[in-house]
């Protein structure tokens, strides 16, 4: 089962919160990696890490950090 669901996190709400900073993340990743495909991969991996670690978040920091 998805860790976010196990933690009682609304997946739709989390999806919207993740989607909001995606353009900024892509822009920053592209600046660093100089390759659009690699930037997409890096952002996708970041999103997966957020979803996997969502149950450990206590709400003390912002998602973009």
TINU-934595 format. One record per atom (N, C-alpha, C): residue number from 1; residue in one letter; atom name; z, x, y. Coordinates in steps of 0.2 Angstrom, whole numbers, plus 5000, padded with zeros to 4 digits. Each point is the difference from the previous one (the first is absolute). Example, Ala and Ser with C-alpha at 12.3 -4.5 7.8 and 13.67 -1.06 7.14 Angstrom:
2
+-----+------+------+------+------+------+
! pos ! code ! site !    z !    x !    y !
+-----+------+------+------+------+------+
!   1 !    a !    N ! 5039 ! 5066 ! 4972 !
!   1 !    a !   CA ! 5000 ! 4996 ! 5006 !
!   1 !    a !    C ! 5000 ! 5004 ! 5006 !
!   2 !    s !    N ! 4996 ! 4998 ! 5005 !
!   2 !    s !   CA ! 5001 ! 5004 ! 5006 !
!   2 !    s !    C ! 5003 ! 4996 ! 5005 !
+-----+------+------+------+------+------+
This chain:
65
+-----+------+------+------+------+------+
! pos ! code ! site !    z !    x !    y !
+-----+------+------+------+------+------+
!   1 !    x !    N ! 5000 ! 5004 ! 4994 !
!   1 !    x !   CA ! 5000 ! 4996 ! 5006 !
!   1 !    x !    C ! 5000 ! 5004 ! 5006 !
!   2 !    x !    N ! 4997 ! 4998 ! 5005 !
!   2 !    x !   CA ! 5000 ! 5003 ! 5007 !
!   2 !    x !    C ! 5007 ! 5002 ! 5003 !
!   3 !    x !    N ! 5001 ! 5006 ! 5002 !
!   3 !    x !   CA ! 5007 ! 5001 ! 5002 !
!   3 !    x !    C ! 5002 ! 4996 ! 5006 !
!   4 !    x !    N ! 4995 ! 4999 ! 5005 !
!   4 !    x !   CA ! 5001 ! 4996 ! 5006 !
!   4 !    x !    C ! 5002 ! 4993 ! 4998 !
!   5 !    x !    N ! 4997 ! 4997 ! 4995 !
!   5 !    x !   CA ! 5002 ! 4993 ! 4997 !
!   5 !    x !    C ! 5007 ! 5001 ! 4997 !
!   6 !    x !    N ! 5002 ! 5005 ! 4997 !
!   6 !    x !   CA ! 5006 ! 5000 ! 4997 !
!   6 !    x !    C ! 5006 ! 5001 ! 5005 !
!   7 !    x !    N ! 4998 ! 5003 ! 5006 !
!   7 !    x !   CA ! 5005 ! 5000 ! 5005 !
!   7 !    x !    C ! 5000 ! 4994 ! 5004 !
!   8 !    x !    N ! 4996 ! 4995 ! 4999 !
!   8 !    x !   CA ! 5001 ! 4994 ! 5003 !
!   8 !    x !    C ! 4996 ! 5000 ! 5007 !
!   9 !    x !    N ! 4995 ! 5004 ! 5001 !
!   9 !    x !   CA ! 4996 ! 5001 ! 5006 !
!   9 !    x !    C ! 4994 ! 4996 ! 4999 !
!  10 !    x !    N ! 4998 ! 4996 ! 5005 !
!  10 !    x !   CA ! 4995 ! 4996 ! 5000 !
!  10 !    x !    C ! 4993 ! 5004 ! 5001 !
!  11 !    x !    N ! 4996 ! 5000 ! 4995 !
!  11 !    x !   CA ! 4994 ! 5004 ! 4999 !
!  11 !    x !    C ! 4995 ! 4999 ! 5006 !
!  12 !    x !    N ! 5000 ! 4993 ! 5002 !
!  12 !    x !   CA ! 4995 ! 4999 ! 5005 !
!  12 !    x !    C ! 5002 ! 5003 ! 5007 !
!  13 !    x !    N ! 5007 ! 4999 ! 5001 !
!  13 !    x !   CA ! 5002 ! 5003 ! 5006 !
!  13 !    x !    C ! 5000 ! 5007 ! 5001 !
!  14 !    x !    N ! 5001 ! 5003 ! 4994 !
!  14 !    x !   CA ! 5000 ! 5008 ! 5000 !
!  14 !    x !    C ! 4992 ! 5002 ! 5000 !
!  15 !    x !    N ! 4996 ! 4996 ! 4997 !
!  15 !    x !   CA ! 4993 ! 5001 ! 5001 !
!  15 !    x !    C ! 4997 ! 5000 ! 5007 !
!  16 !    x !    N ! 5003 ! 4995 ! 5004 !
!  16 !    x !   CA ! 4998 ! 5000 ! 5007 !
!  16 !    x !    C ! 5003 ! 5006 ! 5004 !
!  17 !    x !    N ! 5006 ! 5002 ! 4998 !
!  17 !    x !   CA ! 5003 ! 5005 ! 5004 !
!  17 !    x !    C ! 4997 ! 5007 ! 4998 !
!  18 !    x !    N ! 4997 ! 5000 ! 4994 !
!  18 !    x !   CA ! 4997 ! 5007 ! 4999 !
!  18 !    x !    C ! 4993 ! 5000 ! 5003 !
!  19 !    x !    N ! 4997 ! 4994 ! 5000 !
!  19 !    x !   CA ! 4993 ! 5000 ! 5003 !
!  19 !    x !    C ! 5000 ! 5001 ! 5007 !
!  20 !    x !    N ! 5005 ! 4999 ! 5004 !
!  20 !    x !   CA ! 5000 ! 5001 ! 5007 !
!  20 !    x !    C ! 4999 ! 5007 ! 5002 !
!  21 !    x !    N ! 5004 ! 5005 ! 4997 !
!  21 !    x !   CA ! 4999 ! 5007 ! 5003 !
!  21 !    x !    C ! 4994 ! 5003 ! 4996 !
!  22 !    x !    N ! 4996 ! 4997 ! 4995 !
!  22 !    x !   CA ! 4995 ! 5003 ! 4997 !
!  22 !    x !    C ! 4995 ! 5004 ! 5004 !
!  23 !    x !    N ! 4997 ! 4996 ! 5005 !
!  23 !    x !   CA ! 4995 ! 5004 ! 5004 !
!  23 !    x !    C ! 5003 ! 5006 ! 5003 !
!  24 !    x !    N ! 5006 ! 5000 ! 5003 !
!  24 !    x !   CA ! 5003 ! 5006 ! 5002 !
!  24 !    x !    C ! 5001 ! 5006 ! 4995 !
!  25 !    x !    N ! 5002 ! 4998 ! 4994 !
!  25 !    x !   CA ! 5001 ! 5004 ! 4995 !
!  25 !    x !    C ! 4993 ! 5004 ! 4998 !
!  26 !    x !    N ! 4995 ! 4995 ! 5000 !
!  26 !    x !   CA ! 4993 ! 5003 ! 4998 !
!  26 !    x !    C ! 4998 ! 5005 ! 5005 !
!  27 !    x !    N ! 5001 ! 4998 ! 5006 !
!  27 !    x !   CA ! 4998 ! 5005 ! 5006 !
!  27 !    x !    C ! 5003 ! 5006 ! 4999 !
!  28 !    x !    N ! 5007 ! 5000 ! 4999 !
!  28 !    x !   CA ! 5004 ! 5006 ! 5000 !
!  28 !    x !    C ! 4998 ! 5004 ! 4994 !
!  29 !    x !    N ! 4999 ! 4997 ! 4994 !
!  29 !    x !   CA ! 4998 ! 5004 ! 4994 !
!  29 !    x !    C ! 4993 ! 5003 ! 5001 !
!  30 !    x !    N ! 4996 ! 4996 ! 5003 !
!  30 !    x !   CA ! 4993 ! 5003 ! 5001 !
!  30 !    x !    C ! 5000 ! 5006 ! 5005 !
!  31 !    x !    N ! 5004 ! 5000 ! 5005 !
!  31 !    x !   CA ! 5001 ! 5006 ! 5004 !
!  31 !    x !    C ! 5002 ! 5006 ! 4996 !
!  32 !    x !    N ! 5005 ! 4999 ! 4996 !
!  32 !    x !   CA ! 5003 ! 5005 ! 4996 !
!  32 !    x !    C ! 4995 ! 5003 ! 4994 !
!  33 !    x !    N ! 4997 ! 4995 ! 4997 !
!  33 !    x !   CA ! 4996 ! 5002 ! 4994 !
!  33 !    x !    C ! 4993 ! 5001 ! 5001 !
!  34 !    x !    N ! 4997 ! 4997 ! 5006 !
!  34 !    x !   CA ! 4993 ! 5001 ! 5002 !
!  34 !    x !    C ! 4995 ! 4998 ! 4995 !
!  35 !    x !    N ! 5002 ! 4994 ! 4996 !
!  35 !    x !   CA ! 4996 ! 4998 ! 4995 !
!  35 !    x !    C ! 5003 ! 4992 ! 4999 !
!  36 !    x !    N ! 4995 ! 4996 ! 5001 !
!  36 !    x !   CA ! 5002 ! 4992 ! 5000 !
!  36 !    x !    C ! 5002 ! 4998 ! 4993 !
!  37 !    x !    N ! 4997 ! 5002 ! 4995 !
!  37 !    x !   CA ! 5002 ! 4998 ! 4993 !
!  37 !    x !    C ! 5007 ! 5003 ! 4998 !
!  38 !    x !    N ! 5002 ! 5006 ! 5002 !
!  38 !    x !   CA ! 5006 ! 5003 ! 4999 !
!  38 !    x !    C ! 5005 ! 4996 ! 5004 !
!  39 !    x !    N ! 4999 ! 4999 ! 5006 !
!  39 !    x !   CA ! 5004 ! 4996 ! 5004 !
!  39 !    x !    C ! 5002 ! 4993 ! 4997 !
!  40 !    x !    N ! 4995 ! 4997 ! 4998 !
!  40 !    x !   CA ! 5001 ! 4993 ! 4996 !
!  40 !    x !    C ! 5005 ! 5001 ! 4994 !
!  41 !    x !    N ! 4998 ! 5005 ! 4997 !
!  41 !    x !   CA ! 5005 ! 5002 ! 4994 !
!  41 !    x !    C ! 5007 ! 5001 ! 5002 !
!  42 !    x !    N ! 5001 ! 5004 ! 5005 !
!  42 !    x !   CA ! 5006 ! 5002 ! 5002 !
!  42 !    x !    C ! 5004 ! 4993 ! 5003 !
!  43 !    x !    N ! 4997 ! 4996 ! 5003 !
!  43 !    x !   CA ! 5003 ! 4994 ! 5003 !
!  43 !    x !    C ! 5001 ! 4995 ! 4994 !
!  44 !    x !    N ! 4996 ! 5000 ! 4995 !
!  44 !    x !   CA ! 5001 ! 4996 ! 4994 !
!  44 !    x !    C ! 5006 ! 5002 ! 4996 !
!  45 !    x !    N ! 5001 ! 5007 ! 5000 !
!  45 !    x !   CA ! 5006 ! 5003 ! 4996 !
!  45 !    x !    C ! 5006 ! 4998 ! 5004 !
!  46 !    x !    N ! 5000 ! 5001 ! 5007 !
!  46 !    x !   CA ! 5005 ! 4998 ! 5004 !
!  46 !    x !    C ! 5003 ! 4993 ! 4999 !
!  47 !    x !    N ! 4995 ! 4995 ! 5000 !
!  47 !    x !   CA ! 5001 ! 4993 ! 4999 !
!  47 !    x !    C ! 5004 ! 4999 ! 4993 !
!  48 !    x !    N ! 4997 ! 5004 ! 4995 !
!  48 !    x !   CA ! 5003 ! 4999 ! 4993 !
!  48 !    x !    C ! 5007 ! 5003 ! 5000 !
!  49 !    x !    N ! 5001 ! 5005 ! 5004 !
!  49 !    x !   CA ! 5007 ! 5003 ! 5000 !
!  49 !    x !    C ! 5005 ! 4995 ! 5003 !
!  50 !    x !    N ! 4997 ! 4997 ! 5006 !
!  50 !    x !   CA ! 5005 ! 4995 ! 5003 !
!  50 !    x !    C ! 5001 ! 4994 ! 4995 !
!  51 !    x !    N ! 4995 ! 4998 ! 4997 !
!  51 !    x !   CA ! 5002 ! 4994 ! 4995 !
!  51 !    x !    C ! 5004 ! 5002 ! 4994 !
!  52 !    x !    N ! 5000 ! 5006 ! 4998 !
!  52 !    x !   CA ! 5004 ! 5003 ! 4995 !
!  52 !    x !    C ! 5007 ! 5001 ! 5002 !
!  53 !    x !    N ! 5001 ! 5002 ! 5006 !
!  53 !    x !   CA ! 5007 ! 5001 ! 5003 !
!  53 !    x !    C ! 5003 ! 4995 ! 5004 !
!  54 !    x !    N ! 4996 ! 4994 ! 5000 !
!  54 !    x !   CA ! 5003 ! 4995 ! 5005 !
!  54 !    x !    C ! 5007 ! 4997 ! 4998 !
!  55 !    x !    N ! 5002 ! 5000 ! 4994 !
!  55 !    x !   CA ! 5006 ! 4998 ! 4998 !
!  55 !    x !    C ! 5006 ! 5005 ! 5002 !
!  56 !    x !    N ! 4998 ! 5006 ! 5002 !
!  56 !    x !   CA ! 5005 ! 5005 ! 5003 !
!  56 !    x !    C ! 5001 ! 4999 ! 5007 !
!  57 !    x !    N ! 4996 ! 4997 ! 5003 !
!  57 !    x !   CA ! 5000 ! 4999 ! 5008 !
!  57 !    x !    C ! 5006 ! 4996 ! 5002 !
!  58 !    x !    N ! 5004 ! 5002 ! 5004 !
!  58 !    x !   CA ! 5006 ! 4996 ! 5002 !
!  58 !    x !    C ! 4999 ! 4997 ! 5007 !
!  59 !    x !    N ! 4994 ! 5001 ! 5003 !
!  59 !    x !   CA ! 4998 ! 4996 ! 5006 !
!  59 !    x !    C ! 5002 ! 5004 ! 5006 !
!  60 !    x !    N ! 5003 ! 5007 ! 4999 !
!  60 !    x !   CA ! 5002 ! 5004 ! 5006 !
!  60 !    x !    C ! 4995 ! 5003 ! 5003 !
!  61 !    x !    N ! 4994 ! 5001 ! 4998 !
!  61 !    x !   CA ! 4994 ! 5003 ! 5003 !
!  61 !    x !    C ! 4994 ! 4995 ! 5000 !
!  62 !    x !    N ! 4995 ! 5002 ! 5004 !
!  62 !    x !   CA ! 4994 ! 4996 ! 5001 !
!  62 !    x !    C ! 4995 ! 5002 ! 4995 !
!  63 !    x !    N ! 4996 ! 4996 ! 4998 !
!  63 !    x !   CA ! 4995 ! 5001 ! 4994 !
!  63 !    x !    C ! 4996 ! 5006 ! 5002 !
!  64 !    x !    N ! 4998 ! 5000 ! 5006 !
!  64 !    x !   CA ! 4995 ! 5005 ! 5002 !
!  64 !    x !    C ! 5003 ! 5007 ! 5000 !
!  65 !    x !    N ! 5007 ! 5001 ! 5000 !
!  65 !    x !   CA ! 5003 ! 5007 ! 4999 !
!  65 !    x !    C ! 5000 ! 5002 ! 4993 !
+-----+------+------+------+------+------+
